[in-house]
Amino acid sequence: MKVKQSILVLVVGLLATTGLYACPVCERNQPKLLKGVVHGAGPDSQWDYLIIGIVAIIVVLTLFFSVKWLIKPGEKQENHIKRTVLNES
């Protein structure tokens, strides 16, 4: 139960930072799609959008599986490596 509460607090904390995106100058210089979301120079070509999209998918999948396996790990064997750590303490 503590793990679920910690994850919930983390998610709420990350969502609460929505006001920390782009400053007015950066917002004005960004393309329409990214306006108000990022700082600095915008993408130089259409390939940049593809690269950002692929990286975003990888990050979301990594986060999903990390949280999933943190909450409910699937190892049930008695000789699994985690048992040596858990049994020593």
HTML snippet that shows the backbone in 3Dmol.js (N, CA, C, O; Angstrom):
<script src="https://3Dmol.org/build/3Dmol-min.js"></script>
<div id="view" style="width:600px;height:400px;position:relative"></div>
<script>
const pdb = `
ATOM      1  N   MET A   1       0.826  -1.194   0.000  1.00  0.00           N
ATOM      2  CA  MET A   1       0.000   0.000   0.000  1.00  0.00           C
ATOM      3  C   MET A   1       0.873   1.262   0.000  1.00  0.00           C
ATOM      4  O   MET A   1       0.527   2.263  -0.627  1.00  0.00           O
ATOM      5  N   LYS A   2       2.005   1.204   0.708  1.00  0.00           N
ATOM      6  CA  LYS A   2       2.901   2.366   0.761  1.00  0.00           C
ATOM      7  C   LYS A   2       3.463   2.693  -0.618  1.00  0.00           C
ATOM      8  O   LYS A   2       3.644   3.860  -0.962  1.00  0.00           O
ATOM      9  N   VAL A   3       3.736   1.655  -1.401  1.00  0.00           N
ATOM     10  CA  VAL A   3       4.291   1.877  -2.735  1.00  0.00           C
ATOM     11  C   VAL A   3       3.274   2.602  -3.611  1.00  0.00           C
ATOM     12  O   VAL A   3       3.626   3.526  -4.345  1.00  0.00           O
ATOM     13  N   LYS A   4       2.029   2.186  -3.534  1.00  0.00           N
ATOM     14  CA  LYS A   4       0.990   2.833  -4.336  1.00  0.00           C
ATOM     15  C   LYS A   4       0.804   4.290  -3.919  1.00  0.00           C
ATOM     16  O   LYS A   4       0.589   5.156  -4.768  1.00  0.00           O
ATOM     17  N   GLN A   5       0.885   4.564  -2.627  1.00  0.00           N
ATOM     18  CA  GLN A   5       0.765   5.943  -2.155  1.00  0.00           C
ATOM     19  C   GLN A   5       1.941   6.778  -2.637  1.00  0.00           C
ATOM     20  O   GLN A   5       1.763   7.928  -3.039  1.00  0.00           O
ATOM     21  N   SER A   6       3.135   6.211  -2.601  1.00  0.00           N
ATOM     22  CA  SER A   6       4.321   6.936  -3.060  1.00  0.00           C
ATOM     23  C   SER A   6       4.227   7.252  -4.546  1.00  0.00           C
ATOM     24  O   SER A   6       4.574   8.351  -4.979  1.00  0.00           O
ATOM     25  N   ILE A   7       3.761   6.294  -5.315  1.00  0.00           N
ATOM     26  CA  ILE A   7       3.620   6.515  -6.756  1.00  0.00           C
ATOM     27  C   ILE A   7       2.566   7.575  -7.028  1.00  0.00           C
ATOM     28  O   ILE A   7       2.748   8.423  -7.902  1.00  0.00           O
ATOM     29  N   LEU A   8       1.475   7.536  -6.293  1.00  0.00           N
ATOM     30  CA  LEU A   8       0.423   8.540  -6.462  1.00  0.00           C
ATOM     31  C   LEU A   8       0.946   9.938  -6.140  1.00  0.00           C
ATOM     32  O   LEU A   8       0.653  10.891  -6.862  1.00  0.00           O
ATOM     33  N   VAL A   9       1.712  10.062  -5.069  1.00  0.00           N
ATOM     34  CA  VAL A   9       2.293  11.358  -4.703  1.00  0.00           C
ATOM     35  C   VAL A   9       3.253  11.828  -5.791  1.00  0.00           C
ATOM     36  O   VAL A   9       3.276  13.012  -6.129  1.00  0.00           O
ATOM     37  N   LEU A  10       4.035  10.919  -6.335  1.00  0.00           N
ATOM     38  CA  LEU A  10       4.970  11.271  -7.402  1.00  0.00           C
ATOM     39  C   LEU A  10       4.234  11.763  -8.648  1.00  0.00           C
ATOM     40  O   LEU A  10       4.615  12.775  -9.237  1.00  0.00           O
ATOM     41  N   VAL A  11       3.199  11.059  -9.042  1.00  0.00           N
ATOM     42  CA  VAL A  11       2.436  11.451 -10.234  1.00  0.00           C
ATOM     43  C   VAL A  11       1.768  12.806 -10.028  1.00  0.00           C
ATOM     44  O   VAL A  11       1.805  13.657 -10.916  1.00  0.00           O
ATOM     45  N   VAL A  12       1.161  13.009  -8.869  1.00  0.00           N
ATOM     46  CA  VAL A  12       0.511  14.292  -8.583  1.00  0.00           C
ATOM     47  C   VAL A  12       1.551  15.411  -8.553  1.00  0.00           C
ATOM     48  O   VAL A  12       1.293  16.508  -9.047  1.00  0.00           O
ATOM     49  N   GLY A  13       2.713  15.143  -7.982  1.00  0.00           N
ATOM     50  CA  GLY A  13       3.779  16.144  -7.949  1.00  0.00           C
ATOM     51  C   GLY A  13       4.264  16.517  -9.337  1.00  0.00           C
ATOM     52  O   GLY A  13       4.530  17.687  -9.613  1.00  0.00           O
ATOM     53  N   LEU A  14       4.380  15.526 -10.212  1.00  0.00           N
ATOM     54  CA  LEU A  14       4.807  15.812 -11.582  1.00  0.00           C
ATOM     55  C   LEU A  14       3.751  16.594 -12.347  1.00  0.00           C
ATOM     56  O   LEU A  14       4.080  17.482 -13.134  1.00  0.00           O
ATOM     57  N   LEU A  15       2.497  16.273 -12.122  1.00  0.00           N
ATOM     58  CA  LEU A  15       1.427  16.990 -12.809  1.00  0.00           C
ATOM     59  C   LEU A  15       1.243  18.406 -12.267  1.00  0.00           C
ATOM     60  O   LEU A  15       0.727  19.273 -12.972  1.00  0.00           O
ATOM     61  N   ALA A  16       1.656  18.645 -11.034  1.00  0.00           N
ATOM     62  CA  ALA A  16       1.495  19.960 -10.429  1.00  0.00           C
ATOM     63  C   ALA A  16       2.501  20.974 -10.966  1.00  0.00           C
ATOM     64  O   ALA A  16       2.360  22.171 -10.713  1.00  0.00           O
ATOM     65  N   THR A  17       3.500  20.523 -11.693  1.00  0.00           N
ATOM     66  CA  THR A  17       4.529  21.424 -12.215  1.00  0.00           C
ATOM     67  C   THR A  17       4.197  21.951 -13.604  1.00  0.00           C
ATOM     68  O   THR A  17       5.094  22.370 -14.335  1.00  0.00           O
ATOM     69  N   THR A  18       2.937  21.936 -13.974  1.00  0.00           N
ATOM     70  CA  THR A  18       2.569  22.369 -15.324  1.00  0.00           C
ATOM     71  C   THR A  18       2.834  23.845 -15.568  1.00  0.00           C
ATOM     72  O   THR A  18       2.921  24.253 -16.727  1.00  0.00           O
ATOM     73  N   GLY A  19       2.963  24.652 -14.550  1.00  0.00           N
ATOM     74  CA  GLY A  19       3.233  26.074 -14.721  1.00  0.00           C
ATOM     75  C   GLY A  19       4.687  26.380 -15.007  1.00  0.00           C
ATOM     76  O   GLY A  19       5.046  27.547 -15.167  1.00  0.00           O
ATOM     77  N   LEU A  20       5.530  25.372 -15.075  1.00  0.00           N
ATOM     78  CA  LEU A  20       6.963  25.572 -15.254  1.00  0.00           C
ATOM     79  C   LEU A  20       7.431  25.313 -16.680  1.00  0.00           C
ATOM     80  O   LEU A  20       8.566  24.880 -16.883  1.00  0.00           O
ATOM     81  N   TYR A  21       6.596  25.565 -17.655  1.00  0.00           N
ATOM     82  CA  TYR A  21       6.959  25.246 -19.026  1.00  0.00           C
ATOM     83  C   TYR A  21       7.733  26.384 -19.688  1.00  0.00           C
ATOM     84  O   TYR A  21       8.835  26.694 -19.235  1.00  0.00           O
ATOM     85  N   ALA A  22       7.233  26.997 -20.694  1.00  0.00           N
ATOM     86  CA  ALA A  22       7.997  27.968 -21.475  1.00  0.00           C
ATOM     87  C   ALA A  22       7.776  29.395 -20.980  1.00  0.00           C
ATOM     88  O   ALA A  22       6.690  29.754 -20.524  1.00  0.00           O
ATOM     89  N   CYS A  23       8.842  30.203 -21.082  1.00  0.00           N
ATOM     90  CA  CYS A  23       8.730  31.622 -20.762  1.00  0.00           C
ATOM     91  C   CYS A  23       8.091  32.338 -21.962  1.00  0.00           C
ATOM     92  O   CYS A  23       8.001  31.749 -23.040  1.00  0.00           O
ATOM     93  N   PRO A  24       7.651  33.581 -21.803  1.00  0.00           N
ATOM     94  CA  PRO A  24       6.968  34.285 -22.905  1.00  0.00           C
ATOM     95  C   PRO A  24       7.814  34.441 -24.172  1.00  0.00           C
ATOM     96  O   PRO A  24       7.282  34.351 -25.278  1.00  0.00           O
ATOM     97  N   VAL A  25       9.113  34.670 -24.027  1.00  0.00           N
ATOM     98  CA  VAL A  25       9.965  34.841 -25.212  1.00  0.00           C
ATOM     99  C   VAL A  25      10.079  33.526 -25.975  1.00  0.00           C
ATOM    100  O   VAL A  25       9.955  33.496 -27.200  1.00  0.00           O
ATOM    101  N   CYS A  26      10.316  32.442 -25.244  1.00  0.00           N
ATOM    102  CA  CYS A  26      10.420  31.132 -25.899  1.00  0.00           C
ATOM    103  C   CYS A  26       9.084  30.724 -26.501  1.00  0.00           C
ATOM    104  O   CYS A  26       9.037  30.125 -27.575  1.00  0.00           O
ATOM    105  N   GLU A  27       8.014  31.046 -25.818  1.00  0.00           N
ATOM    106  CA  GLU A  27       6.686  30.701 -26.324  1.00  0.00           C
ATOM    107  C   GLU A  27       6.410  31.404 -27.651  1.00  0.00           C
ATOM    108  O   GLU A  27       5.816  30.814 -28.553  1.00  0.00           O
ATOM    109  N   ARG A  28       6.830  32.634 -27.771  1.00  0.00           N
ATOM    110  CA  ARG A  28       6.612  33.400 -28.996  1.00  0.00           C
ATOM    111  C   ARG A  28       7.435  32.837 -30.159  1.00  0.00           C
ATOM    112  O   ARG A  28       6.994  32.897 -31.307  1.00  0.00           O
ATOM    113  N   ASN A  29       8.622  32.291 -29.879  1.00  0.00           N
ATOM    114  CA  ASN A  29       9.515  31.806 -30.932  1.00  0.00           C
ATOM    115  C   ASN A  29       9.276  30.352 -31.329  1.00  0.00           C
ATOM    116  O   ASN A  29       9.882  29.880 -32.291  1.00  0.00           O
ATOM    117  N   GLN A  30       8.433  29.649 -30.637  1.00  0.00           N
ATOM    118  CA  GLN A  30       8.194  28.238 -30.924  1.00  0.00           C
ATOM    119  C   GLN A  30       7.175  28.057 -32.040  1.00  0.00           C
ATOM    120  O   GLN A  30       6.339  28.931 -32.271  1.00  0.00           O
ATOM    121  N   PRO A  31       7.243  26.908 -32.742  1.00  0.00           N
ATOM    122  CA  PRO A  31       6.200  26.601 -33.719  1.00  0.00           C
ATOM    123  C   PRO A  31       4.874  26.331 -33.014  1.00  0.00           C
ATOM    124  O   PRO A  31       4.842  26.103 -31.804  1.00  0.00           O
ATOM    125  N   LYS A  32       3.800  26.358 -33.762  1.00  0.00           N
ATOM    126  CA  LYS A  32       2.453  26.255 -33.197  1.00  0.00           C
ATOM    127  C   LYS A  32       2.269  24.997 -32.346  1.00  0.00           C
ATOM    128  O   LYS A  32       1.625  25.051 -31.299  1.00  0.00           O
ATOM    129  N   LEU A  33       2.819  23.887 -32.777  1.00  0.00           N
ATOM    130  CA  LEU A  33       2.650  22.616 -32.078  1.00  0.00           C
ATOM    131  C   LEU A  33       3.278  22.626 -30.687  1.00  0.00           C
ATOM    132  O   LEU A  33       2.728  22.029 -29.762  1.00  0.00           O
ATOM    133  N   LEU A  34       4.419  23.294 -30.525  1.00  0.00           N
ATOM    134  CA  LEU A  34       5.146  23.277 -29.254  1.00  0.00           C
ATOM    135  C   LEU A  34       5.006  24.571 -28.459  1.00  0.00           C
ATOM    136  O   LEU A  34       5.690  24.747 -27.451  1.00  0.00           O
ATOM    137  N   LYS A  35       4.161  25.450 -28.880  1.00  0.00           N
ATOM    138  CA  LYS A  35       4.018  26.754 -28.229  1.00  0.00           C
ATOM    139  C   LYS A  35       3.603  26.582 -26.770  1.00  0.00           C
ATOM    140  O   LYS A  35       2.586  25.955 -26.474  1.00  0.00           O
ATOM    141  N   GLY A  36       4.399  27.146 -25.863  1.00  0.00           N
ATOM    142  CA  GLY A  36       4.092  27.091 -24.441  1.00  0.00           C
ATOM    143  C   GLY A  36       4.555  25.832 -23.742  1.00  0.00           C
ATOM    144  O   GLY A  36       4.294  25.660 -22.552  1.00  0.00           O
ATOM    145  N   VAL A  37       5.241  24.942 -24.458  1.00  0.00           N
ATOM    146  CA  VAL A  37       5.637  23.672 -23.861  1.00  0.00           C
ATOM    147  C   VAL A  37       7.138  23.589 -23.609  1.00  0.00           C
ATOM    148  O   VAL A  37       7.554  23.066 -22.575  1.00  0.00           O
ATOM    149  N   VAL A  38       7.958  24.088 -24.523  1.00  0.00           N
ATOM    150  CA  VAL A  38       9.407  23.914 -24.414  1.00  0.00           C
ATOM    151  C   VAL A  38      10.132  25.257 -24.451  1.00  0.00           C
ATOM    152  O   VAL A  38       9.594  26.265 -24.911  1.00  0.00           O
ATOM    153  N   HIS A  39      11.370  25.242 -23.953  1.00  0.00           N
ATOM    154  CA  HIS A  39      12.250  26.412 -24.002  1.00  0.00           C
ATOM    155  C   HIS A  39      13.207  26.276 -25.174  1.00  0.00           C
ATOM    156  O   HIS A  39      13.379  25.185 -25.718  1.00  0.00           O
ATOM    157  N   GLY A  40      13.821  27.364 -25.558  1.00  0.00           N
ATOM    158  CA  GLY A  40      14.880  27.343 -26.551  1.00  0.00           C
ATOM    159  C   GLY A  40      14.379  27.314 -27.980  1.00  0.00           C
ATOM    160  O   GLY A  40      13.209  27.568 -28.267  1.00  0.00           O
ATOM    161  N   ALA A  41      15.317  26.994 -28.873  1.00  0.00           N
ATOM    162  CA  ALA A  41      14.999  26.962 -30.302  1.00  0.00           C
ATOM    163  C   ALA A  41      14.092  25.782 -30.614  1.00  0.00           C
ATOM    164  O   ALA A  41      14.178  24.728 -29.984  1.00  0.00           O
ATOM    165  N   GLY A  42      13.244  25.973 -31.573  1.00  0.00           N
ATOM    166  CA  GLY A  42      12.334  24.913 -31.988  1.00  0.00           C
ATOM    167  C   GLY A  42      13.017  23.913 -32.900  1.00  0.00           C
ATOM    168  O   GLY A  42      14.205  24.044 -33.193  1.00  0.00           O
ATOM    169  N   PRO A  43      12.276  22.919 -33.347  1.00  0.00           N
ATOM    170  CA  PRO A  43      12.832  21.912 -34.251  1.00  0.00           C
ATOM    171  C   PRO A  43      13.283  22.538 -35.568  1.00  0.00           C
ATOM    172  O   PRO A  43      12.667  23.480 -36.066  1.00  0.00           O
ATOM    173  N   ASP A  44      14.372  21.999 -36.125  1.00  0.00           N
ATOM    174  CA  ASP A  44      14.909  22.514 -37.382  1.00  0.00           C
ATOM    175  C   ASP A  44      14.248  21.891 -38.600  1.00  0.00           C
ATOM    176  O   ASP A  44      14.150  22.532 -39.646  1.00  0.00           O
ATOM    177  N   SER A  45      13.791  20.645 -38.477  1.00  0.00           N
ATOM    178  CA  SER A  45      13.173  19.973 -39.624  1.00  0.00           C
ATOM    179  C   SER A  45      12.089  19.022 -39.133  1.00  0.00           C
ATOM    180  O   SER A  45      11.862  18.883 -37.931  1.00  0.00           O
ATOM    181  N   GLN A  46      11.425  18.372 -40.082  1.00  0.00           N
ATOM    182  CA  GLN A  46      10.377  17.409 -39.732  1.00  0.00           C
ATOM    183  C   GLN A  46      10.958  16.166 -39.060  1.00  0.00           C
ATOM    184  O   GLN A  46      10.255  15.480 -38.318  1.00  0.00           O
ATOM    185  N   TRP A  47      12.233  15.869 -39.312  1.00  0.00           N
ATOM    186  CA  TRP A  47      12.874  14.721 -38.672  1.00  0.00           C
ATOM    187  C   TRP A  47      12.944  14.907 -37.166  1.00  0.00           C
ATOM    188  O   TRP A  47      12.890  13.932 -36.417  1.00  0.00           O
ATOM    189  N   ASP A  48      13.063  16.139 -36.719  1.00  0.00           N
ATOM    190  CA  ASP A  48      13.124  16.393 -35.279  1.00  0.00           C
ATOM    191  C   ASP A  48      11.839  15.958 -34.588  1.00  0.00           C
ATOM    192  O   ASP A  48      11.882  15.430 -33.477  1.00  0.00           O
ATOM    193  N   TYR A  49      10.702  16.173 -35.233  1.00  0.00           N
ATOM    194  CA  TYR A  49       9.426  15.735 -34.654  1.00  0.00           C
ATOM    195  C   TYR A  49       9.373  14.213 -34.559  1.00  0.00           C
ATOM    196  O   TYR A  49       8.889  13.667 -33.568  1.00  0.00           O
ATOM    197  N   LEU A  50       9.867  13.531 -35.585  1.00  0.00           N
ATOM    198  CA  LEU A  50       9.883  12.069 -35.572  1.00  0.00           C
ATOM    199  C   LEU A  50      10.781  11.545 -34.452  1.00  0.00           C
ATOM    200  O   LEU A  50      10.403  10.622 -33.731  1.00  0.00           O
ATOM    201  N   ILE A  51      11.951  12.127 -34.309  1.00  0.00           N
ATOM    202  CA  ILE A  51      12.881  11.706 -33.258  1.00  0.00           C
ATOM    203  C   ILE A  51      12.273  11.947 -31.883  1.00  0.00           C
ATOM    204  O   ILE A  51      12.342  11.078 -31.013  1.00  0.00           O
ATOM    205  N   ILE A  52      11.686  13.105 -31.683  1.00  0.00           N
ATOM    206  CA  ILE A  52      11.062  13.423 -30.395  1.00  0.00           C
ATOM    207  C   ILE A  52       9.910  12.467 -30.107  1.00  0.00           C
ATOM    208  O   ILE A  52       9.736  12.028 -28.970  1.00  0.00           O
ATOM    209  N   GLY A  53       9.127  12.143 -31.123  1.00  0.00           N
ATOM    210  CA  GLY A  53       8.017  11.211 -30.944  1.00  0.00           C
ATOM    211  C   GLY A  53       8.486   9.823 -30.540  1.00  0.00           C
ATOM    212  O   GLY A  53       7.918   9.212 -29.635  1.00  0.00           O
ATOM    213  N   ILE A  54       9.520   9.323 -31.205  1.00  0.00           N
ATOM    214  CA  ILE A  54      10.051   7.999 -30.874  1.00  0.00           C
ATOM    215  C   ILE A  54      10.626   7.980 -29.464  1.00  0.00           C
ATOM    216  O   ILE A  54      10.391   7.036 -28.710  1.00  0.00           O
ATOM    217  N   VAL A  55      11.368   9.006 -29.107  1.00  0.00           N
ATOM    218  CA  VAL A  55      11.936   9.076 -27.759  1.00  0.00           C
ATOM    219  C   VAL A  55      10.833   9.185 -26.711  1.00  0.00           C
ATOM    220  O   VAL A  55      10.939   8.581 -25.643  1.00  0.00           O
ATOM    221  N   ALA A  56       9.789   9.936 -26.993  1.00  0.00           N
ATOM    222  CA  ALA A  56       8.672  10.056 -26.046  1.00  0.00           C
ATOM    223  C   ALA A  56       7.991   8.710 -25.834  1.00  0.00           C
ATOM    224  O   ALA A  56       7.627   8.371 -24.708  1.00  0.00           O
ATOM    225  N   ILE A  57       7.813   7.941 -26.905  1.00  0.00           N
ATOM    226  CA  ILE A  57       7.216   6.609 -26.777  1.00  0.00           C
ATOM    227  C   ILE A  57       8.103   5.704 -25.930  1.00  0.00           C
ATOM    228  O   ILE A  57       7.600   4.970 -25.079  1.00  0.00           O
ATOM    229  N   ILE A  58       9.403   5.747 -26.149  1.00  0.00           N
ATOM    230  CA  ILE A  58      10.331   4.935 -25.358  1.00  0.00           C
ATOM    231  C   ILE A  58      10.266   5.320 -23.887  1.00  0.00           C
ATOM    232  O   ILE A  58      10.256   4.447 -23.019  1.00  0.00           O
ATOM    233  N   VAL A  59      10.223   6.610 -23.599  1.00  0.00           N
ATOM    234  CA  VAL A  59      10.162   7.073 -22.208  1.00  0.00           C
ATOM    235  C   VAL A  59       8.867   6.626 -21.539  1.00  0.00           C
ATOM    236  O   VAL A  59       8.889   6.162 -20.399  1.00  0.00           O
ATOM    237  N   VAL A  60       7.745   6.761 -22.232  1.00  0.00           N
ATOM    238  CA  VAL A  60       6.456   6.365 -21.650  1.00  0.00           C
ATOM    239  C   VAL A  60       6.425   4.859 -21.396  1.00  0.00           C
ATOM    240  O   VAL A  60       5.962   4.422 -20.343  1.00  0.00           O
ATOM    241  N   LEU A  61       6.911   4.063 -22.347  1.00  0.00           N
ATOM    242  CA  LEU A  61       6.952   2.616 -22.140  1.00  0.00           C
ATOM    243  C   LEU A  61       7.871   2.233 -20.984  1.00  0.00           C
ATOM    244  O   LEU A  61       7.536   1.357 -20.187  1.00  0.00           O
ATOM    245  N   THR A  62       9.022   2.885 -20.892  1.00  0.00           N
ATOM    246  CA  THR A  62       9.941   2.616 -19.795  1.00  0.00           C
ATOM    247  C   THR A  62       9.314   2.956 -18.455  1.00  0.00           C
ATOM    248  O   THR A  62       9.433   2.184 -17.503  1.00  0.00           O
ATOM    249  N   LEU A  63       8.655   4.088 -18.368  1.00  0.00           N
ATOM    250  CA  LEU A  63       7.983   4.475 -17.129  1.00  0.00           C
ATOM    251  C   LEU A  63       6.879   3.483 -16.775  1.00  0.00           C
ATOM    252  O   LEU A  63       6.759   3.071 -15.621  1.00  0.00           O
ATOM    253  N   PHE A  64       6.072   3.100 -17.766  1.00  0.00           N
ATOM    254  CA  PHE A  64       4.975   2.158 -17.527  1.00  0.00           C
ATOM    255  C   PHE A  64       5.491   0.835 -16.970  1.00  0.00           C
ATOM    256  O   PHE A  64       5.000   0.360 -15.945  1.00  0.00           O
ATOM    257  N   PHE A  65       6.482   0.235 -17.640  1.00  0.00           N
ATOM    258  CA  PHE A  65       6.975  -1.062 -17.191  1.00  0.00           C
ATOM    259  C   PHE A  65       7.748  -0.958 -15.883  1.00  0.00           C
ATOM    260  O   PHE A  65       7.714  -1.896 -15.086  1.00  0.00           O
ATOM    261  N   SER A  66       8.435   0.138 -15.637  1.00  0.00           N
ATOM    262  CA  SER A  66       9.127   0.321 -14.356  1.00  0.00           C
ATOM    263  C   SER A  66       8.138   0.349 -13.205  1.00  0.00           C
ATOM    264  O   SER A  66       8.343  -0.317 -12.190  1.00  0.00           O
ATOM    265  N   VAL A  67       7.075   1.110 -13.357  1.00  0.00           N
ATOM    266  CA  VAL A  67       6.060   1.191 -12.303  1.00  0.00           C
ATOM    267  C   VAL A  67       5.336  -0.141 -12.164  1.00  0.00           C
ATOM    268  O   VAL A  67       5.084  -0.599 -11.050  1.00  0.00           O
ATOM    269  N   LYS A  68       5.004  -0.759 -13.282  1.00  0.00           N
ATOM    270  CA  LYS A  68       4.293  -2.046 -13.251  1.00  0.00           C
ATOM    271  C   LYS A  68       5.101  -3.094 -12.503  1.00  0.00           C
ATOM    272  O   LYS A  68       4.558  -3.783 -11.639  1.00  0.00           O
ATOM    273  N   TRP A  69       6.375  -3.232 -12.812  1.00  0.00           N
ATOM    274  CA  TRP A  69       7.186  -4.268 -12.183  1.00  0.00           C
ATOM    275  C   TRP A  69       7.649  -3.867 -10.793  1.00  0.00           C
ATOM    276  O   TRP A  69       8.060  -4.726 -10.014  1.00  0.00           O
ATOM    277  N   LEU A  70       7.593  -2.599 -10.468  1.00  0.00           N
ATOM    278  CA  LEU A  70       7.884  -2.178  -9.104  1.00  0.00           C
ATOM    279  C   LEU A  70       6.722  -2.529  -8.185  1.00  0.00           C
ATOM    280  O   LEU A  70       6.928  -2.977  -7.057  1.00  0.00           O
ATOM    281  N   ILE A  71       5.508  -2.326  -8.666  1.00  0.00           N
ATOM    282  CA  ILE A  71       4.323  -2.614  -7.864  1.00  0.00           C
ATOM    283  C   ILE A  71       4.102  -4.117  -7.731  1.00  0.00           C
ATOM    284  O   ILE A  71       3.826  -4.609  -6.636  1.00  0.00           O
ATOM    285  N   LYS A  72       4.221  -4.848  -8.835  1.00  0.00           N
ATOM    286  CA  LYS A  72       3.937  -6.280  -8.804  1.00  0.00           C
ATOM    287  C   LYS A  72       5.011  -7.045  -9.577  1.00  0.00           C
ATOM    288  O   LYS A  72       4.831  -7.342 -10.758  1.00  0.00           O
ATOM    289  N   PRO A  73       6.131  -7.365  -8.914  1.00  0.00           N
ATOM    290  CA  PRO A  73       7.162  -8.145  -9.595  1.00  0.00           C
ATOM    291  C   PRO A  73       6.668  -9.571  -9.837  1.00  0.00           C
ATOM    292  O   PRO A  73       5.842 -10.077  -9.077  1.00  0.00           O
ATOM    293  N   GLY A  74       7.159 -10.208 -10.870  1.00  0.00           N
ATOM    294  CA  GLY A  74       6.651 -11.515 -11.251  1.00  0.00           C
ATOM    295  C   GLY A  74       7.492 -12.693 -10.789  1.00  0.00           C
ATOM    296  O   GLY A  74       7.127 -13.836 -11.066  1.00  0.00           O
ATOM    297  N   GLU A  75       8.600 -12.467 -10.099  1.00  0.00           N
ATOM    298  CA  GLU A  75       9.463 -13.566  -9.688  1.00  0.00           C
ATOM    299  C   GLU A  75       8.873 -14.266  -8.475  1.00  0.00           C
ATOM    300  O   GLU A  75       8.652 -13.643  -7.437  1.00  0.00           O
ATOM    301  N   LYS A  76       8.619 -15.557  -8.607  1.00  0.00           N
ATOM    302  CA  LYS A  76       8.033 -16.307  -7.506  1.00  0.00           C
ATOM    303  C   LYS A  76       8.906 -17.489  -7.079  1.00  0.00           C
ATOM    304  O   LYS A  76       8.581 -18.157  -6.098  1.00  0.00           O
ATOM    305  N   GLN A  77       9.990 -17.763  -7.779  1.00  0.00           N
ATOM    306  CA  GLN A  77      10.849 -18.896  -7.432  1.00  0.00           C
ATOM    307  C   GLN A  77      11.572 -18.629  -6.117  1.00  0.00           C
ATOM    308  O   GLN A  77      11.959 -17.500  -5.815  1.00  0.00           O
ATOM    309  N   GLU A  78      11.743 -19.692  -5.348  1.00  0.00           N
ATOM    310  CA  GLU A  78      12.432 -19.572  -4.060  1.00  0.00           C
ATOM    311  C   GLU A  78      13.934 -19.363  -4.232  1.00  0.00           C
ATOM    312  O   GLU A  78      14.581 -18.850  -3.319  1.00  0.00           O
ATOM    313  N   ASN A  79      14.508 -19.744  -5.371  1.00  0.00           N
ATOM    314  CA  ASN A  79      15.948 -19.582  -5.579  1.00  0.00           C
ATOM    315  C   ASN A  79      16.286 -18.320  -6.372  1.00  0.00           C
ATOM    316  O   ASN A  79      17.408 -18.184  -6.860  1.00  0.00           O
ATOM    317  N   HIS A  80      15.342 -17.404  -6.506  1.00  0.00           N
ATOM    318  CA  HIS A  80      15.587 -16.161  -7.237  1.00  0.00           C
ATOM    319  C   HIS A  80      16.572 -15.291  -6.452  1.00  0.00           C
ATOM    320  O   HIS A  80      16.610 -15.351  -5.223  1.00  0.00           O
ATOM    321  N   ILE A  81      17.356 -14.499  -7.147  1.00  0.00           N
ATOM    322  CA  ILE A  81      18.408 -13.682  -6.528  1.00  0.00           C
ATOM    323  C   ILE A  81      17.863 -12.721  -5.479  1.00  0.00           C
ATOM    324  O   ILE A  81      18.560 -12.401  -4.516  1.00  0.00           O
ATOM    325  N   LYS A  82      16.639 -12.259  -5.650  1.00  0.00           N
ATOM    326  CA  LYS A  82      16.085 -11.308  -4.679  1.00  0.00           C
ATOM    327  C   LYS A  82      15.859 -11.960  -3.325  1.00  0.00           C
ATOM    328  O   LYS A  82      15.855 -11.274  -2.303  1.00  0.00           O
ATOM    329  N   ARG A  83      15.671 -13.281  -3.301  1.00  0.00           N
ATOM    330  CA  ARG A  83      15.447 -13.986  -2.033  1.00  0.00           C
ATOM    331  C   ARG A  83      16.684 -13.946  -1.146  1.00  0.00           C
ATOM    332  O   ARG A  83      16.555 -13.917   0.078  1.00  0.00           O
ATOM    333  N   THR A  84      17.879 -13.944  -1.730  1.00  0.00           N
ATOM    334  CA  THR A  84      19.087 -13.883  -0.904  1.00  0.00           C
ATOM    335  C   THR A  84      19.175 -12.547  -0.181  1.00  0.00           C
ATOM    336  O   THR A  84      19.614 -12.489   0.968  1.00  0.00           O
ATOM    337  N   VAL A  85      18.765 -11.485  -0.843  1.00  0.00           N
ATOM    338  CA  VAL A  85      18.785 -10.166  -0.209  1.00  0.00           C
ATOM    339  C   VAL A  85      17.688 -10.065   0.837  1.00  0.00           C
ATOM    340  O   VAL A  85      17.925  -9.563   1.936  1.00  0.00           O
ATOM    341  N   LEU A  86      16.486 -10.538   0.510  1.00  0.00           N
ATOM    342  CA  LEU A  86      15.365 -10.449   1.443  1.00  0.00           C
ATOM    343  C   LEU A  86      15.559 -11.342   2.658  1.00  0.00           C
ATOM    344  O   LEU A  86      15.148 -10.975   3.758  1.00  0.00           O
ATOM    345  N   ASN A  87      16.174 -12.500   2.486  1.00  0.00           N
ATOM    346  CA  ASN A  87      16.347 -13.436   3.595  1.00  0.00           C
ATOM    347  C   ASN A  87      17.497 -13.057   4.514  1.00  0.00           C
ATOM    348  O   ASN A  87      17.519 -13.499   5.662  1.00  0.00           O
ATOM    349  N   GLU A  88      18.451 -12.256   4.055  1.00  0.00           N
ATOM    350  CA  GLU A  88      19.584 -11.859   4.887  1.00  0.00           C
ATOM    351  C   GLU A  88      19.203 -10.833   5.939  1.00  0.00           C
ATOM    352  O   GLU A  88      19.849 -10.769   6.984  1.00  0.00           O
ATOM    353  N   SER A  89      18.197 -10.046   5.703  1.00  0.00           N
ATOM    354  CA  SER A  89      17.854  -8.983   6.650  1.00  0.00           C
ATOM    355  C   SER A  89      16.850  -9.413   7.648  1.00  0.00           C
ATOM    356  O   SER A  89      16.462  -8.625   8.512  1.00  0.00           O
TER     357      SER A  89
END
`;
const viewer = $3Dmol.createViewer("view");
viewer.addModel(pdb, "pdb");
viewer.setStyle({}, {cartoon: {color: "spectrum"}});
viewer.zoomTo();
viewer.render();
</script>
